[in-house]
Amino acid sequence: MPAAALRTYEHALRKLGPRAMAQVNGTVCTSCHMVVRPNLLQQMRLPDKIIGCEFCGAILFEAALVEPAAEDPAGDSGVA
């Protein structure tokens, strides 16, 4: 992770605590429930861009852009 990205996240975490990051659901920030402007949604999709909500300051992400966790190669989900 680039150092600048880590600093941005740490700043948001200190300021907002557990609400430092928020998923965008359609066009709405799930932290403050305000509509995210279309140009910010486009910027969010660019590689290496960190976009914060204009209203609450949370770092925005889309679930579709988050890479799924790697599956256990042994196929063991840890559930008995």
Phi, psi and omega per residue, in radians:
M1 nan 2.306 3.118
P2 -1.065 2.545 -3.103
A3 -1.026 -0.684 -3.136
A4 -1.115 -0.683 3.120
A5 -1.145 -0.722 3.121
L6 -1.119 -0.736 3.104
R7 -1.090 -0.729 3.125
T8 -1.076 -0.793 3.131
Y9 -1.116 -0.793 -3.131
E10 -1.083 -0.661 3.089
H11 -1.106 -0.835 3.134
A12 -1.091 -0.681 3.136
L13 -1.116 -0.750 3.105
R14 -1.128 -0.704 -3.073
K15 -1.337 -0.718 -2.977
L16 -1.962 -0.163 -3.123
G17 1.084 -2.316 -3.067
P18 -1.155 -0.163 3.110
R19 -1.736 0.390 -3.107
A20 -1.144 -0.486 3.116
M21 -2.211 2.536 -3.135
A22 -2.460 2.366 3.072
Q23 -1.317 2.542 3.010
V24 -1.666 2.121 3.126
N25 -1.850 1.769 -3.023
G26 1.290 -1.787 3.081
T27 -2.191 0.256 -3.020
V28 -1.973 2.321 3.031
C29 -1.248 2.188 -3.088
T30 -1.363 -0.112 3.091
S31 -1.468 -0.858 -3.081
C32 -1.940 -0.129 3.102
H33 1.144 0.458 3.070
M34 -1.716 2.691 -3.138
V35 -1.339 2.284 3.102
V36 -1.520 2.284 -3.111
R37 -1.070 2.523 -3.112
P38 -0.953 -0.675 -3.131
N39 -1.162 -0.551 3.074
L40 -1.246 -0.628 3.073
L41 -1.074 -0.704 3.107
Q42 -1.163 -0.759 3.127
Q43 -1.102 -0.609 3.134
M44 -1.035 -0.540 -3.072
R45 -1.458 -0.127 3.116
L46 -1.345 2.515 3.114
P47 -1.138 2.518 3.084
D48 1.115 0.409 3.083
K49 -1.882 2.318 3.037
I50 -2.014 2.070 -3.083
I51 -2.036 2.285 3.094
G52 -1.779 2.620 3.070
C53 -1.128 2.334 -3.140
E54 -1.167 -0.377 -3.038
F55 -1.687 -0.818 -3.069
C56 -1.917 -0.236 3.110
G57 1.508 -0.056 -3.141
A58 -1.134 2.529 3.049
I59 -1.281 2.203 -3.038
L60 -1.599 2.516 3.028
F61 -2.575 2.736 3.049
E62 -1.908 2.378 -3.124
A63 -1.033 -0.597 -3.125
A64 -1.150 -0.392 -3.111
L65 -1.609 -0.161 -3.127
V66 -1.496 2.241 3.137
E67 -1.231 2.362 3.102
P68 -1.158 2.663 3.106
A69 -1.120 2.537 3.129
A70 -1.128 2.407 3.124
E71 -1.329 2.661 3.092
D72 -1.172 2.079 -3.097
P73 -1.074 -0.425 3.135
A74 -1.445 -0.179 3.141
G75 1.372 0.217 -3.124
D76 -1.613 1.968 -3.121
S77 -1.467 -0.077 -3.135
G78 1.441 0.051 -3.141
V79 -1.752 2.257 -3.121
A80 -1.490 nan nan
